Amino acid sequence: MTSQSVRKTRWGIFAATAIALLTLGGVMRAGILPLPGGTDTGHSVPLKFDHNPAPVNLGNFQNGYSSVIDPALPAVVNIESTKVVKQQNNFPGFFSQPFFQQFFGQQMQPQQPQSEREESLGSGVIVNPNGYIITNNHVIAGAQNIQVFTSKRQEYTAKLIGTDPQTDIAVLKIDATNLPTLTLGDSDSLKVGDVVFAIGDPFGIGETATMGIVSATRRAMEGQIEHYENFIQTDASINPGNSGGALIDLHGDVIGINTAIIAGQQGGGNEGIGFAIPINMAVNIMNQIVEHGKVVRGYLGVHVQPVTPAMAKTFGLSHGGGALVADVSPDGPAAKAGLQRGDIIEDLNGQTVLDSEELSVEISQMAPGSVAHLTVFRNGQTLQKDVTLGTLPTIGKGESAPGAGPGAALQGLEVQSLTPDIRQQLNLPADVQGIVVSNVDPNSPAAVAGIQQGDVIEEINHKPVHNMDEYQAAASGIGNQPVLVLVYRNGMTVYLVVQPQ
């Protein structure tokens, strides 16, 4: 986008500047008193669902929506997270050159990196009376301390149960009982035009509710926000600090977790286009985090792309839509089931596939070992293909950097080869070559320099790195000297200087 930008609902602040890190994303809830819902104990965490909500008569709201919003407010909390970061010297070794020392002496010696306390503010939703809270991953990412504040001004130190950055979901737990909770609705049943409310803590001012409608469902932003995007779009005002808050319907049921907005060219606040993660997706992620400690996703083994009307015509289709198979992973589930490059997947399990992003989201939410029933268009014919899904490969534990002793700059960095499956998972262009960072010790020099999991290291000290052998060779002679690393991240390359401790 040229005139607009997609922003997660968070602002950054350093303790030194006393500006708080805020998140856009709170959601108000409106309507009537929550209908009785059944407690589903089949989940890892018992949750309360409204399985059969009755139709809502808008005529019942003659004096506003307080009957829906008031009961919801206590179950939406404020989250404050802190982490300590080191500010690197932007010119390492620059002022120690003889030229500067001759004229300025010791006064030009570069200062040591300073530690600063970074804080962020966001919101969360209590979904279980024993303290389980759903929020956004970007609200608490990298935090060493997470504090939760309730509407009654009670403060708790939260434990991070787990996160899923690919959907921007995090699960927290506080040591409390008999907490107010919100009933969960069915986000799959939402229709464009449904009235919704956003509840959160924008700018840290306290619980706030706003009202709007569902502007769109199953919205994807081509990976601009998260890897798996299936957003509810709403015009209910979402502002910094609301991330992780609740989007509720007229029954008072949570149908989404607020996460991002589209901001105007000048940046800043609400433009009437906000996004919430569907609660059905959020609950699925939460259950896996609590039960397994991680999210396990189904794997089809294809690289897909959208089917435009012009492209559809070249394939003999009268309409666009569906997912075009651009590549098939050798020996993957799709290959074993007979899918081929050039196939257009039109239906998944009886449901029309609108685009490639939707197919990826739906497959990711299916369990490994389950069967995906596909309707495929190939060479003018419609075929039925049943694919037994595998497990989506993840960036696993890699090899430690070889370093030249305890002070080596790359110590604490783990890397692995860039396989086709990892390339697909990270959505890497074909021309990106290197090795993948699989893990970074948060206390290591690499972490201080800004190297992150998922980065692709392309060069070390100007030497190209195409594979593990080249990485080992480039890193073996580093010793305790600073290292210049070129990494590929989010569509661009960036140089980072790693200073040995």
ZAFIZA-240633 format. One record per residue (C-alpha): x, y, z; residue number from 1; residue in one letter. Coordinates in nm, 4 decimals, decimal comma. Example, Ala and Ser with C-alpha at 12.3 -4.5 7.8 and 13.67 -1.06 7.14 Angstrom:
residues 2
       c1       c2       c3   i aa
   1,2300  -0,4500   0,7800   1  A
   1,3670  -0,1060   0,7140   2  S
This chain:
residues 501
       c1       c2       c3   i aa
   0,0000   0,0000   0,0000   1  M
   0,1247   0,3459  -0,0791   2  T
  -0,1104   0,5762   0,1068   3  S
  -0,1955   0,3418   0,3898   4  Q
  -0,0117   0,0971   0,6076   5  S
  -0,1162  -0,2046   0,8089   6  V
  -0,0294  -0,1659   1,1755   7  R
  -0,0556  -0,3971   1,4685   8  K
  -0,2174  -0,2181   1,7524   9  T
   0,0909  -0,1359   1,9501  10  R
   0,3228   0,1583   2,0037  11  W
   0,6762   0,1259   2,1406  12  G
   0,8228   0,3126   2,4312  13  I
   1,1430   0,3127   2,6233  14  F
   1,1473   0,3672   2,9949  15  A
   1,4035   0,6390   2,9368  16  A
   1,1493   0,8364   2,7343  17  T
   0,8508   0,7346   2,9468  18  A
   0,6432   0,6533   2,6392  19  I
   0,4386   0,3362   2,6699  20  A
   0,4190   0,0604   2,4108  21  L
   0,0534   0,0519   2,3163  22  L
  -0,1455  -0,1903   2,1066  23  T
  -0,4393  -0,1298   1,8763  24  L
  -0,7006  -0,3910   1,9117  25  G
  -0,9557  -0,3525   2,1861  26  G
  -1,3063  -0,4551   2,1051  27  V
  -1,6364  -0,3530   2,2604  28  M
  -1,9194  -0,5824   2,2991  29  R
  -2,2809  -0,4871   2,2600  30  A
  -2,6268  -0,6255   2,2651  31  G
  -2,8198  -0,8125   2,5230  32  I
  -2,7382  -1,0095   2,8299  33  L
  -2,5258  -1,3124   2,7441  34  P
  -2,7368  -1,6189   2,6832  35  L
  -2,6702  -1,9257   2,8936  36  P
  -2,3856  -2,1204   2,7398  37  G
  -2,2592  -2,4680   2,7965  38  G
  -1,9190  -2,5293   2,9497  39  T
  -1,7154  -2,7439   2,7143  40  D
  -1,4851  -2,9605   2,9241  41  T
  -1,3544  -3,1429   2,6167  42  G
  -1,0960  -2,8710   2,5680  43  H
  -0,7597  -2,8504   2,7419  44  S
  -0,9006  -2,5537   2,9342  45  V
  -1,2753  -2,5615   3,0164  46  P
  -1,4424  -2,2834   2,8201  47  L
  -1,7970  -2,1525   2,8084  48  K
  -1,9642  -2,1511   2,4663  49  F
  -2,2894  -2,0091   2,3360  50  D
  -2,3749  -2,2898   2,0948  51  H
  -2,7286  -2,1881   2,0003  52  N
  -2,7793  -1,8122   2,0365  53  P
  -3,1348  -1,6966   1,9845  54  A
  -3,2148  -1,4232   1,7297  55  P
  -3,1701  -1,0720   1,8663  56  V
  -3,4470  -0,8132   1,8469  57  N
  -3,2835  -0,4724   1,8066  58  L
  -3,5999  -0,3181   1,9442  59  G
  -3,4960  -0,4401   2,2879  60  N
  -3,2157  -0,1841   2,2949  61  F
  -3,4209   0,1275   2,3436  62  Q
  -3,1730   0,2822   2,5880  63  N
  -2,8460   0,1596   2,4407  64  G
  -2,6251  -0,1433   2,4846  65  Y
  -2,5238  -0,1276   2,8493  66  S
  -2,6882  -0,4652   2,9180  67  S
  -2,4259  -0,6272   2,6967  68  V
  -2,1222  -0,4098   2,7610  69  I
  -2,1380  -0,3806   3,1413  70  D
  -2,1128  -0,7576   3,2064  71  P
  -1,8230  -0,7849   2,9602  72  A
  -1,5968  -0,5133   3,0983  73  L
  -1,4635  -0,7067   3,4020  74  P
  -1,3405  -0,9932   3,1806  75  A
  -1,1185  -0,7677   2,9670  76  V
  -0,7858  -0,6889   3,1327  77  V
  -0,4968  -0,4519   3,0826  78  N
  -0,1577  -0,6117   3,0146  79  I
   0,1733  -0,4424   3,0812  80  E
   0,4918  -0,6162   2,9717  81  S
   0,8546  -0,5105   3,0141  82  T
   1,1845  -0,6201   2,8700  83  K
   1,5412  -0,4968   2,8933  84  V
   1,7154  -0,4163   2,5657  85  V
   2,0674  -0,3014   2,4921  86  K
   2,1207  -0,0015   2,2673  87  Q
   2,4138  -0,0691   2,0368  88  Q
   2,6734   0,1863   1,9365  89  N
   2,5893   0,2721   1,5740  90  N
   2,9566   0,3270   1,4865  91  F
   3,1557   0,0433   1,6472  92  P
   3,5257   0,1210   1,6343  93  G
   3,4670   0,4363   1,4299  94  F
   3,5791   0,6886   1,6922  95  F
   3,8739   0,4731   1,7983  96  S
   4,0466   0,5392   1,4657  97  Q
   4,3923   0,7156   1,5026  98  P
   4,2619   1,0255   1,3208  99  F
   3,9957   1,0924   1,5867 100  F
   4,2193   0,9908   1,8758 101  Q
   4,4856   1,2431   1,7638 102  Q
   4,2468   1,5373   1,7797 103  F
   3,9918   1,4375   2,0435 104  F
   4,1679   1,1873   2,2658 105  G
   3,9719   0,9776   2,5123 106  Q
   3,6634   1,1988   2,5010 107  Q
   3,5725   1,0392   2,1674 108  M
   3,5819   0,6846   2,3008 109  Q
   3,2531   0,5102   2,2147 110  P
   3,0249   0,4439   2,5047 111  Q
   2,9381   0,0920   2,6068 112  Q
   2,5930  -0,0319   2,5042 113  P
   2,3328   0,0903   2,7522 114  Q
   2,0490  -0,1220   2,8855 115  S
   1,7042   0,0324   2,8682 116  E
   1,3689  -0,0858   2,9914 117  R
   1,1080  -0,1145   2,7193 118  E
   0,7412  -0,1323   2,8150 119  E
   0,4293  -0,2182   2,6202 120  S
   0,0607  -0,1946   2,6937 121  L
  -0,2173  -0,4110   2,5563 122  G
  -0,5355  -0,5927   2,6470 123  S
  -0,6428  -0,9500   2,7107 124  G
  -0,9577  -1,1593   2,7521 125  V
  -1,0213  -1,3892   3,0496 126  I
  -1,1709  -1,7086   2,9066 127  V
  -1,1500  -1,9332   3,2125 128  N
  -1,2288  -1,8458   3,5778 129  P
  -0,8983  -2,0000   3,6901 130  N
  -0,6921  -1,7364   3,5174 131  G
  -0,6405  -1,8309   3,1524 132  Y
  -0,6134  -1,5259   2,9272 133  I
  -0,5955  -1,4932   2,5497 134  I
  -0,4068  -1,1963   2,4039 135  T
  -0,1881  -1,1104   2,1044 136  N
   0,1657  -1,2402   2,0755 137  N
   0,2906  -0,8946   1,9775 138  H
   0,1658  -0,7553   2,3097 139  V
   0,4072  -0,9706   2,5109 140  I
   0,6777  -1,0698   2,2595 141  A
   1,0197  -1,0834   2,4227 142  G
   0,8909  -0,9724   2,7637 143  A
   1,0759  -1,0669   3,0808 144  Q
   0,7866  -0,9586   3,3016 145  N
   0,4109  -0,9526   3,2323 146  I
   0,1644  -0,7818   3,4663 147  Q
  -0,2137  -0,8120   3,4375 148  V
  -0,4491  -0,5495   3,5803 149  F
  -0,8196  -0,6211   3,6210 150  T
  -1,1046  -0,3704   3,6114 151  S
  -1,1036  -0,3803   3,9934 152  K
  -0,7396  -0,2644   3,9871 153  R
  -0,6086  -0,5987   4,1062 154  Q
  -0,2583  -0,6734   3,9845 155  E
  -0,1205  -1,0168   3,8969 156  Y
   0,2098  -1,1412   3,7598 157  T
   0,1260  -1,3556   3,4587 158  A
   0,2922  -1,6753   3,3433 159  K
   0,3381  -1,7136   2,9692 160  L
   0,1917  -2,0516   2,8734 161  I
   0,2878  -2,0236   2,5079 162  G
   0,2637  -1,8261   2,1870 163  T
   0,1976  -1,8742   1,8179 164  D
   0,3546  -1,5851   1,6263 165  P
   0,2133  -1,7110   1,2964 166  Q
  -0,1403  -1,6248   1,4101 167  T
  -0,0386  -1,3631   1,6713 168  D
  -0,1986  -1,5515   1,9611 169  I
  -0,0536  -1,5830   2,3118 170  A
  -0,1906  -1,7598   2,6197 171  V
  -0,1246  -1,6297   2,9726 172  L
  -0,2118  -1,7675   3,3161 173  K
  -0,2552  -1,5750   3,6400 174  I
  -0,2824  -1,7261   3,9867 175  D
  -0,6464  -1,6502   4,0647 176  A
  -0,9847  -1,8216   4,0855 177  T
  -1,3493  -1,7277   4,0344 178  N
  -1,2565  -1,4637   3,7792 179  L
  -1,5201  -1,3097   3,5511 180  P
  -1,5101  -1,4658   3,2049 181  T
  -1,6666  -1,4131   2,8654 182  L
  -1,8753  -1,6668   2,6787 183  T
  -1,7346  -1,7638   2,3390 184  L
  -1,9447  -1,7377   2,0246 185  G
  -1,9123  -1,8944   1,6801 186  D
  -1,7061  -1,6742   1,4515 187  S
  -1,7895  -1,8947   1,1525 188  D
  -2,1527  -1,7816   1,1703 189  S
  -2,0747  -1,4096   1,1390 190  L
  -2,2328  -1,2133   0,8565 191  K
  -2,1350  -0,8823   0,7042 192  V
  -2,3493  -0,6176   0,8751 193  G
  -2,3668  -0,7887   1,2159 194  D
  -2,3353  -0,5401   1,5010 195  V
  -2,0189  -0,5827   1,7066 196  V
  -1,8419  -0,4066   1,9921 197  F
  -1,4753  -0,3693   2,0727 198  A
  -1,3577  -0,3687   2,4336 199  I
  -1,0049  -0,2926   2,5408 200  G
  -0,7768  -0,0476   2,7162 201  D
  -0,6700   0,2054   2,4503 202  P
  -0,3750   0,4247   2,5424 203  F
  -0,3879   0,2729   2,8925 204  G
  -0,6761   0,5008   2,9947 205  I
  -0,9018   0,2186   3,1166 206  G
  -1,1721  -0,0112   2,9809 207  E
  -1,3325   0,1389   2,6717 208  T
  -1,6053   0,0158   2,4393 209  A
  -1,6760   0,1118   2,0778 210  T
  -1,9446   0,0027   1,8341 211  M
  -1,9514  -0,0927   1,4673 212  G
  -2,0431  -0,3675   1,2273 213  I
  -1,8709  -0,6626   1,0665 214  V
  -1,7327  -0,5093   0,7483 215  S
  -1,5977  -0,8338   0,6033 216  A
  -1,5100  -1,1892   0,7019 217  T
  -1,2300  -1,4237   0,5958 218  R
  -1,0195  -1,1195   0,5148 219  R
  -0,6528  -1,1734   0,4244 220  A
  -0,3873  -0,9057   0,3763 221  M
  -0,1394  -1,1173   0,1773 222  E
   0,0824  -1,1802   0,4777 223  G
   0,1162  -0,8137   0,5757 224  Q
   0,0005  -0,8857   0,9304 225  I
   0,0503  -1,2556   1,0060 226  E
   0,1398  -1,5736   0,8237 227  H
  -0,2098  -1,7193   0,8611 228  Y
  -0,4735  -1,4530   0,8015 229  E
  -0,8480  -1,5106   0,8266 230  N
  -0,9534  -1,1833   0,9840 231  F
  -1,2860  -1,0362   1,0831 232  I
  -1,2829  -0,6799   0,9503 233  Q
  -1,4770  -0,4178   1,1470 234  T
  -1,5273  -0,0424   1,1598 235  D
  -1,5602  -0,0443   1,5387 236  A
  -1,2917   0,1955   1,6588 237  S
  -0,9715   0,0141   1,7517 238  I
  -0,6897   0,2201   1,8957 239  N
  -0,3406   0,1749   2,0436 240  P
  -0,3584  -0,0417   2,3547 241  G
  -0,6587  -0,2435   2,2372 242  N
  -0,4608  -0,5334   2,0925 243  S
  -0,5663  -0,8576   2,2549 244  G
  -0,9034  -0,7138   2,3541 245  G
  -1,2419  -0,8665   2,2825 246  A
  -1,4663  -0,8251   1,9803 247  L
  -1,8148  -0,9275   2,0891 248  I
  -2,1557  -0,9582   1,9310 249  D
  -2,5046  -0,8580   2,0409 250  L
  -2,5252  -1,1638   2,2648 251  H
  -2,2172  -1,0532   2,4557 252  G
  -2,0213  -1,3471   2,3130 253  D
  -1,6573  -1,3103   2,2106 254  V
  -1,6257  -1,3618   1,8375 255  I
  -1,2768  -1,2193   1,7848 256  G
  -0,9476  -1,1011   1,9360 257  I
  -0,8458  -0,7566   1,8081 258  N
  -0,5028  -0,7362   1,6531 259  T
  -0,4429  -0,4706   1,3851 260  A
  -0,5681  -0,1708   1,1907 261  I
  -0,4986   0,0008   0,8627 262  I
  -0,3561   0,3407   0,9426 263  A
  -0,3476   0,6399   0,7106 264  G
  -0,0334   0,7700   0,5446 265  Q
   0,0401   0,9924   0,8432 266  Q
   0,0125   0,6954   1,0803 267  G
  -0,1723   0,7140   1,4094 268  G
  -0,5160   0,5972   1,5023 269  G
  -0,8322   0,4447   1,3712 270  N
  -0,9330   0,4772   1,0057 271  E
  -1,2397   0,2560   1,0334 272  G
  -1,0601  -0,0574   0,9138 273  I
  -0,9694  -0,2905   1,1976 274  G
  -0,8954  -0,6613   1,2097 275  F
  -0,9725  -0,9289   1,4677 276  A
  -0,8626  -1,2916   1,4819 277  I
  -1,1731  -1,5177   1,4725 278  P
  -1,2355  -1,6737   1,8119 279  I
  -1,2675  -2,0209   1,6579 280  N
  -0,9093  -1,9941   1,5342 281  M
  -0,7896  -1,8450   1,8633 282  A
  -0,9447  -2,1286   2,0675 283  V
  -0,7906  -2,3914   1,8412 284  N
  -0,4483  -2,2311   1,8895 285  I
  -0,5001  -2,1976   2,2659 286  M
  -0,5948  -2,5639   2,3074 287  N
  -0,2834  -2,6801   2,1240 288  Q
  -0,0569  -2,4482   2,3223 289  I
  -0,1984  -2,5648   2,6552 290  V
  -0,2050  -2,9336   2,5647 291  E
   0,1125  -2,9711   2,3587 292  H
   0,3133  -2,6585   2,4324 293  G
   0,3162  -2,5741   2,0631 294  K
   0,0921  -2,5591   1,7579 295  V
   0,0967  -2,8567   1,5215 296  V
  -0,0462  -2,7860   1,1756 297  R
  -0,1604  -2,9985   0,8867 298  G
   0,0683  -3,0101   0,5825 299  Y
  -0,0520  -3,0477   0,2238 300  L
   0,2864  -3,0156   0,0553 301  G
   0,2068  -2,7660  -0,2194 302  V
   0,2927  -2,4055  -0,2954 303  H
  -0,0223  -2,2245  -0,4067 304  V
  -0,1041  -1,8847  -0,5525 305  Q
  -0,4232  -1,6874  -0,6260 306  P
  -0,6198  -1,7460  -0,9457 307  V
  -0,6967  -1,4137  -1,1116 308  T
  -0,9701  -1,3876  -1,3796 309  P
  -0,7020  -1,3491  -1,6471 310  A
  -0,5148  -1,6550  -1,5203 311  M
  -0,8362  -1,8546  -1,4940 312  A
  -0,9067  -1,7880  -1,8599 313  K
  -0,5716  -1,9334  -1,9631 314  T
  -0,6568  -2,2516  -1,7702 315  F
  -0,9994  -2,2811  -1,9305 316  G
  -1,2043  -2,1596  -1,6346 317  L
  -1,4852  -1,9050  -1,6690 318  S
  -1,4146  -1,7436  -1,3319 319  H
  -1,1367  -1,6647  -1,0878 320  G
  -1,1021  -1,7977  -0,7361 321  G
  -0,9535  -2,1129  -0,5980 322  G
  -0,5873  -2,1932  -0,5387 323  A
  -0,3444  -2,2648  -0,8204 324  L
  -0,0827  -2,5282  -0,7437 325  V
   0,2455  -2,3648  -0,8465 326  A
   0,4690  -2,6381  -0,7062 327  D
   0,4388  -2,9771  -0,5379 328  V
   0,6877  -3,0894  -0,2724 329  S
   0,8485  -3,4195  -0,3741 330  P
   0,7268  -3,7129  -0,1643 331  D
   0,4841  -3,4803   0,0202 332  G
   0,1197  -3,5664   0,0969 333  P
  -0,0125  -3,3921  -0,2167 334  A
   0,2420  -3,5607  -0,4422 335  A
   0,1491  -3,9015  -0,3015 336  K
  -0,2190  -3,8283  -0,3695 337  A
  -0,1477  -3,7353  -0,7307 338  G
  -0,1737  -3,3563  -0,7275 339  L
   0,0224  -3,1839  -1,0018 340  Q
   0,1587  -2,8423  -1,0834 341  R
  -0,1127  -2,6476  -1,2655 342  G
  -0,4023  -2,8030  -1,0714 343  D
  -0,6584  -2,5554  -0,9402 344  I
  -0,8049  -2,6514  -0,6021 345  I
  -1,1680  -2,5340  -0,6018 346  E
  -1,3163  -2,7045  -0,2957 347  D
  -1,1878  -2,8303   0,0381 348  L
  -1,4099  -3,0677   0,2362 349  N
  -1,7174  -2,9498   0,0462 350  G
  -1,6474  -2,5784   0,0968 351  Q
  -1,5564  -2,3447  -0,1886 352  T
  -1,1970  -2,2264  -0,1772 353  V
  -1,2038  -1,8522  -0,2415 354  L
  -0,8284  -1,8025  -0,2739 355  D
  -0,4898  -1,9506  -0,1927 356  S
  -0,4668  -1,7739   0,1446 357  E
  -0,7929  -1,9305   0,2601 358  E
  -0,6729  -2,2766   0,1584 359  L
  -0,3517  -2,2325   0,3570 360  S
  -0,5446  -2,1208   0,6665 361  V
  -0,7932  -2,4078   0,6475 362  E
  -0,5234  -2,6718   0,5977 363  I
  -0,3211  -2,5261   0,8865 364  S
  -0,6155  -2,5790   1,1209 365  Q
  -0,6595  -2,9451   1,0270 366  M
  -0,4815  -3,2101   1,2304 367  A
  -0,1963  -3,4110   1,0821 368  P
  -0,3276  -3,7503   0,9727 369  G
  -0,6711  -3,6155   0,8815 370  S
  -0,7979  -3,6392   0,5242 371  V
  -0,8501  -3,3333   0,3062 372  A
  -1,1150  -3,3955   0,0398 373  H
  -1,0221  -3,1772  -0,2560 374  L
  -1,2057  -3,0896  -0,5752 375  T
  -0,9439  -3,0156  -0,8401 376  V
  -0,9763  -2,8651  -1,1879 377  F
  -0,7215  -3,0072  -1,4348 378  R
  -0,7151  -2,9767  -1,8134 379  N
  -1,0871  -2,9097  -1,8389 380  G
  -1,1850  -3,1912  -1,6023 381  Q
  -1,2998  -3,1932  -1,2414 382  T
  -1,1248  -3,4492  -1,0244 383  L
  -1,1672  -3,5623  -0,6638 384  Q
  -0,8509  -3,6078  -0,4605 385  K
  -0,8223  -3,7284  -0,1000 386  D
  -0,5009  -3,6230   0,0698 387  V
  -0,3875  -3,7548   0,4068 388  T
  -0,2203  -3,4544   0,5642 389  L
   0,1268  -3,4641   0,7097 390  G
   0,2751  -3,2422   0,9807 391  T
   0,3870  -2,8969   0,8726 392  L
   0,7663  -2,8844   0,9083 393  P
   0,8868  -2,6251   1,1526 394  T
   1,2179  -2,4565   1,2086 395  I
   1,3674  -2,7028   1,4497 396  G
   1,6796  -2,7143   1,6596 397  K
   1,9809  -2,6312   1,4494 398  G
   2,3551  -2,6454   1,4919 399  E
   2,5412  -2,4099   1,7225 400  S
   2,7714  -2,1573   1,5638 401  A
   3,1309  -2,2768   1,5783 402  P
   3,2790  -1,9730   1,7592 403  G
   3,6354  -1,9402   1,8841 404  A
   3,5770  -1,9576   2,2549 405  G
   3,3313  -1,8274   2,5157 406  P
   3,3524  -1,4718   2,3780 407  G
   3,2758  -1,5630   2,0143 408  A
   3,0254  -1,3241   1,8570 409  A
   2,8122  -1,6023   1,7094 410  L
   2,7943  -1,8157   2,0214 411  Q
   2,4336  -1,8833   2,1190 412  G
   2,3180  -1,8799   1,7577 413  L
   2,1672  -2,1986   1,6108 414  E
   2,1185  -2,2432   1,2372 415  V
   2,0025  -2,5041   0,9891 416  Q
   1,9882  -2,5638   0,6174 417  S
   1,7241  -2,3888   0,4103 418  L
   1,5079  -2,6814   0,2958 419  T
   1,2212  -2,6503   0,0429 420  P
   0,9665  -2,7029   0,3202 421  D
   1,1155  -2,4294   0,5400 422  I
   1,1387  -2,2020   0,2356 423  R
   0,7662  -2,2501   0,1801 424  Q
   0,6846  -2,1987   0,5468 425  Q
   0,8751  -1,8687   0,5526 426  L
   0,7367  -1,7619   0,2116 427  N
   1,0883  -1,7020   0,0789 428  L
   1,1468  -1,6006  -0,2824 429  P
   1,3372  -1,8497  -0,4962 430  A
   1,6410  -1,6215  -0,5216 431  D
   1,6967  -1,6056  -0,1434 432  V
   1,9861  -1,8323  -0,0507 433  Q
   2,1490  -1,8914   0,2850 434  G
   2,0990  -2,0715   0,6147 435  I
   1,8081  -2,0246   0,8565 436  V
   1,8344  -1,9064   1,2147 437  V
   1,6470  -2,1699   1,4150 438  S
   1,7133  -2,0365   1,7644 439  N
   1,8796  -1,7395   1,9330 440  V
   1,9866  -1,7340   2,2964 441  D
   1,8169  -1,4157   2,4277 442  P
   2,1324  -1,3313   2,6261 443  N
   2,3690  -1,3790   2,3320 444  S
   2,5479  -1,1088   2,1311 445  P
   2,3456  -1,2135   1,8253 446  A
   2,0194  -1,1385   2,0078 447  A
   2,1517  -0,8014   2,1231 448  V
   2,2414  -0,7203   1,7623 449  A
   1,8855  -0,7983   1,6552 450  G
   1,9182  -1,1387   1,4878 451  I
   1,5877  -1,3271   1,5147 452  Q
   1,4558  -1,6776   1,4642 453  Q
   1,3532  -1,7171   1,1012 454  G
   1,6179  -1,4800   0,9652 455  D
   1,8099  -1,6091   0,6647 456  V
   2,1831  -1,5388   0,6920 457  I
   2,3121  -1,4603   0,3422 458  E
   2,6587  -1,3219   0,4201 459  E
   2,9144  -1,3204   0,7018 460  I
   3,1798  -1,0504   0,6776 461  N
   3,0892  -1,0032   0,3080 462  H
   3,1364  -1,3747   0,2353 463  K
   2,8304  -1,5369   0,0706 464  P
   2,6676  -1,8176   0,2699 465  V
   2,4687  -2,0657   0,0614 466  H
   2,4847  -2,3751   0,2817 467  N
   2,6056  -2,5079   0,6150 468  M
   2,9570  -2,5769   0,4872 469  D
   3,0023  -2,2172   0,3747 470  E
   2,8580  -2,0971   0,7041 471  Y
   3,1029  -2,3068   0,9022 472  Q
   3,3930  -2,1824   0,6908 473  A
   3,2905  -1,8159   0,7229 474  A
   3,2324  -1,8391   1,0966 475  A
   3,5350  -2,0501   1,1902 476  S
   3,7893  -1,7677   1,1750 477  G
   3,5910  -1,5002   1,3554 478  I
   3,7456  -1,5305   1,6988 479  G
   3,6405  -1,2490   1,9297 480  N
   3,6086  -0,9841   1,6603 481  Q
   3,2880  -0,8030   1,5596 482  P
   3,0983  -0,9788   1,2812 483  V
   2,9074  -0,8145   0,9959 484  L
   2,6034  -1,0278   0,9095 485  V
   2,3653  -0,9768   0,6169 486  L
   2,0219  -1,1234   0,6891 487  V
   1,7042  -1,1499   0,4832 488  Y
   1,3860  -1,0717   0,6755 489  R
   1,0309  -0,9765   0,5724 490  N
   1,1099  -0,9061   0,2106 491  G
   1,4317  -0,7104   0,2610 492  M
   1,7947  -0,7505   0,3591 493  T
   1,9616  -0,5738   0,6490 494  V
   2,3187  -0,5582   0,7805 495  Y
   2,3734  -0,6224   1,1503 496  L
   2,6957  -0,5943   1,3496 497  V
   2,7346  -0,8608   1,6177 498  V
   2,9689  -0,7458   1,8947 499  Q
   3,1346  -1,0197   2,1049 500  P
   3,0602  -0,9996   2,4755 501  Q
